[in-house]
Amino acid sequence: MNLHEYQSKKLFAEHGIPVPKGIVADSRQGAVAAARELGGSVWVVKAQVHAGGRGKAGGVRVVKDLDAVGAAAAGMLGTRLATHQTGPEGLPVDRVYVEQGSDIAREIYLSLVLNREAGRIAFVASAAGGMDIEEVALHSPEKILRITVQPAAGLQDYQCRQLAFGLGLGAQIAQFGRIARGLYELYLAQDASLVEVNPLIVTGGGDLIALDAKINIEDNALFRQKALAAMRDPSQEDPMERRAAEHELNYVSLDGNIACMVNGAGLAMATMDLIQLHGGAPANFLDVGGGATKERVSAAFKLILSNPKVSAILINIFGGIVRCDMIAEGIIAAVKEVGVRIPVIVRLEGTNALRARELLAGSGLGVTAASDLTDAASKAVRLAGVHS
């Protein structure tokens, strides 16, 4: 789950991480009132969307009078902001964050992520702040610093100094250490999967301030993070992915026209690869899980049928934990309820596979059976092309 910048900065402040003063607004009048309350003569108006690259897309405006604050807010609110991370469809802008202007002398990149290979939380830092860290890693990997934190020992002072020295900080070493410890404590306390500050600035007066803030929360920990779960903004999420989550389905929308319903993430990826190999394009990643129920399968089928781009459906089930006949019952129930006018290709192997094939054959649905995964993928690509 992602948080907006204004939500992330609230958490930053609670953990002692310095941030500029700011107020969120959902109207032109609210933005002007926020700027007036903040005071000063320079403000930054930021579109609140779950995506990076807002500045290049026109989602961040520096303004120097109240009328300009209102105009900037009005130009963003009610629109869809498209960045390199959102794709051409963009994300809706329902709020803006009005912030006091900052005196920027230097920009630094700093983040915390989970290093799965090491099994530890890692700090990633770079003196090349304010840029896409992926670009820095691609073109100037020597500018990226990394340390990992031993979980039993926690973040050590020498590690903070190591990062600070590597970033070329001098007088700010102690302040950097406090910020690093605050970020580490936040990461643990909030069950985060990513905490990012880009940029962490050095002001003209020599202070460190988190000018931007990004926090991603681990979905599987939301049951113990009720306050964070309440911050979820459904408007920033793919509606089909949101519907899938309600039924405990693992779903990701893609750009193709062949819908996939598979049990197991590895099998799902292999299925999509074979579709691509045979000249097709998957419309989604959909893992119904090892503990799938008839109701969940029915919900999954309705979900993929609701995508207007889909011209064929490939169902690939290996019955280990989940029974194939139960999957077949879910398919039959969903098709009878929703109706289907596109080809459905099914490959079922494993527990009760024979019974499942009998159920599908006797359903009158006209399902195309496949002998193996390669056969299923080739038939799906051919039939999708015919239907298109």
N, C-alpha and C positions, 0 to 999 in steps of 0.2 A: 504494500500500500504506500502510495506517495503522499507527501504533504506539500502544501503550498509554501511559498517563501515566507509569508507572514506568519504561518503556523510554526514553521521551522525556527524562525527568529525568536518567537516567544519561548520556545524550548531552549534555545541558545541562552537567552537572558536568564532563564531559571537556573542554568548551570554555570552562571558567571562568565559567559562569553560575551564580550562587548559587541553591540550592534548599534547601528544608527537608529535614532528615534523615527518611528513610522506609524501610520494609521491606515487601516484598510477601509475602502469605500466601495459602494456599489452603484453610485450615481455621480453625475457631474457636480451637483451641489455638495454631495458628501465629500468629494475629492477636494473641492475648494475650501470647505470648512476644515478638513484635515490639515491642509497646508497652512491655513490661518492659525490653527491651534498649535502646530509645530513651530511656527515662527520662522524667522530667517528670511533670506532673499533668494535662495536657490533650493529647488526641490527636484526629486526624481519620481516620475510616475511610471510604475511598473505593472504590466499586465500579469495577472496571476493565472498561470497555466502550468500544467505538469510537463514542462519541456524546457530543454536548454536552448540556447541560441536566440533568446528573445530580443536581444539588442539588435542583431543583424536583421531581424524580421520586423522591426519597428515597434516592438513591445516594451521598450524602455526609452523614456524621453526625459531629458534634462531641461527644466524650464525655470524662468527667472521672474515670473509675475503670476498673480492669481488667475488672471484670465487665461493664460497659457496652461495652467494646471487644469482648469476646467475643460479647455479645448482638447488637451492630450487625453484626459479621462474619457471624454465623450467620443473621441476617435477610436478608442479601444473597446469600451463597454458595448456589449451586444454584437460584437464581431467574432470572427474565428481567426485566431492567430496561427499561421502556418510557418513552422521553422524546419530546419533540416532533420529534426527529431520527430516531427509530427506527421510528415508527409503532406501532400497538397491539400488534403481535407482540413487540416488544422484542428485546433481545439477551441471551444467557446470561452470567451472572456466575460465572466460574470462579476469579477471584482478587480480593482486595481489597488496597489499598495503605494501610498504617498509617503515619501521618505525625505528627511533632511539631506541636503547635499553634503558631500564629504570632500575634504581636501586630500587628494590622492597623490602620494609621492612614489609609491611602489605597489606592485600587485604580485601576490604570492598565491600559489595553489596548494590546498591542503585537504586531504580526505582520509576517511577510515573505511576500510572494506574488510571482508573476510577473505583471508588467503587460505583457500581450501586445501592446497597442496601441503602447506605447513600446519594447518589446523589452528591458526592463530589470527587474531585481528592485526591488520597491517595499516600503518600510516604510509600514505603516498604524498609526497610534497614536491614542489618545483618552484624555482624562482621565476619561471615563465608563467605567471598568473594571468587571469583574465582571458585566457585562450582555451580552446578545446584541448583537454589533456590528451585525447587520442591523437591529435595532430602533433603535439609535442613528443609523444611516445614514438610516433612514426618517423618524424624528421630529426628530432634531437633527443634520443633516448638517454644521453648522458646527463641531461638536465633534470632527470627524475630521480628523486631520493626515496628509499624504502626502508622501513624498519618493521619488524614484527614484535608483538608483545607476548611474552610468556604469560599464560593465563594465571598461573599460581602466584607469580611475582607481581604482575601488574606493570603498568607503565613506569619506567624508571627515569630518574632525573637525568642520568647521563644520556639516555635516548633522546630526551627533549633537547638537550644541549647539542647532541649530534645533528639533529635536524636543523636547529637554529643556526649553527655554524655553517652547515651546508647551504642554507638559504641566504647566507651573507648578512645575518642579523647581528647587531652588536649590542646596543643599549637595550634592545627589546627582548633579550634572551629570557629574562625572568618572566616577562609578560607572556612570551610565547609558551613557556612551560605551563603557565596557569591555563592558557587557552587549550593546549594539547590535553592536559589532564581533564579539563571540563568536557571536551569532546569525547574523550575515552569513557568518562563516567556516563555521559548522555547515551552513547552507543550501547552500553551495557544495560542501563536502567530502562531504556525505551525499546529494547529488543530490535535495534536497527539492523538493516542489512547494508546501508550506505549512509554515511554522513559526509557531506562535501561543502567546502567553503571555496568559492571561486568567483571573485578573488577575496583573499584575506589581505587587506591593504595596510601599508604603513602610511600614516597621515603626515602632513607637513610638519606637525608638531612631534612626530616620532612615536605615536601610539599605534597599536595594532587594533583593527576593527574588522569584524566579519561583514563585508559589504553585501555578500549574497549567502544564501543558506539553502541547502537541499538535504532532505532526510527521506530515506525509504525505510519503511517498517516491514519486518518479516511477517508475512500474512499468517503463518502458522502460530505466531505468538499473540495474535490479536485477542485471543480469549482471555488473556491476562492483562491486556492494555485497553480497557474499556474507554478511557478518556481519549486515547488516540483513535480508536475505532470510530468514535463519534465525529472525528474530524474528516472522515472520508468524504470526498467530493465525487459523487457518481457521474456528474456531467463531464468529468475528465477521463472517464473510462469507456472503453468500447462496450456498447450496450449488450452485444451478444456475449462478450466475456463476462459481463456482470451477471447476466441471466444464468450462464453456466455455473458461476461460483455459487449461486443460490441452491443449485442441485449437486454441489460438491463434484463438479466436473472440471477437468483441466482442459481449457479451451483457449486457443489463440487464433485470431482471424488472420487469414492470408489472402493473397490477391488472385488465386486461381479459380477454377470452376469445378474441380472434382473434390467433393466433400469426403472426409475420412472419419470413420468411427472405429477406434481401435482400443484394445485393453492393454495398457502398458506403454510407458513413454518410449522405451527403446524400440518396440514393435511399431509404434506410431511413426517414429523418425525413419525407420527402415521402409515403411509403407510409402511415406512421402518421397523418399529418395527414389524408389522404384517407379512411382508415378512420373517423376521428373525424368528418369532414365528413358522411359518409353515415350517421351515427348509431351507429357501433360503437365498440369500445374495444380498443386493441391489448394483447396479453398480454405483449409483450416487444419490445425492440429487439435485433435480431440481424443483424450484418453479418458475412457469411462471408468478406469480403475479396476483393480483386482477384486474389490468387494462390491461390484456393481449389482444393483437390484433391477427388477423389471421396471419399476417406476423411473429409475435414473436413466435407464436405456431409452425408455419412451421419451423422456424429457430431452435427451441428447438428440434423438432423431428429429423431434420437432424443432430443435434449435438449428440444426443444419439445414432443414427444409425451409426455414424462414429467410435464408440467404438467397436473394433473387439471382445471384451470379451462378449458383450451382446448377450444373447440367447433368451431373451423374453423382451417385453416392457409392463409395467403396467401404464395405464393412469387413474388417479383418479381425477375427476373434480367435485367440488361442485359449482354449478352455483349460486352465490349470486350477486356479482358485475359483474363478467364475465359471458357471455352467453354460454351455452353448445353448441348451434348450431354453434357459431363462432369457438369454439375449434374443433368441428367436421370438419368444413371446412378446418381448418389449418392442421389437421391430414390427411385428404384426399389429399390436395394439396402436402404435403410433401411426402407421400407414393408414389403418382403417379410420382413425380419428381425424387425421390431417388431410389425407388423400395425397397421392403422389403421381406425377405425370412424367417423371424422369427415370432413367434406368437406375436400378439398384443392383450392385454386384456384391455378392457375399462369399467370403471364404471363412469357413468354420472348421476348426480342428480342436481336438481335445475332449474334455469331459462331456459326455452326452451329445457329441457332434452328430451322430447318426440320427438321434431323436430330433435334433434341431433341424436337420435337413428335411426330415419328414414333415415337420410342422410347417416349414416354409413352402415345401412343394404342395402341401394340401391347403395352403391359405388362399390360393387363387390370385396372388399378388404379381405373378410374372417376374419373380426375382431371378436374376442370372447367377447361376452357381459357378464357382471357380475351383479348380482342382488344387491350386497352390497360389502362393503370393505373386509370383511372376505372371501367372495366367490371369489373376485378378487385376493386377495393375494394367496389363495390356488391354484387357477387355474394357476396363473403366475408361482408359484413354480413347479407345475406338468409339465406344458408345457415347461418350461425352461429346466427341467431335460430330457424330451423327446428329445428336440432339440439338447441338448449338446451331 
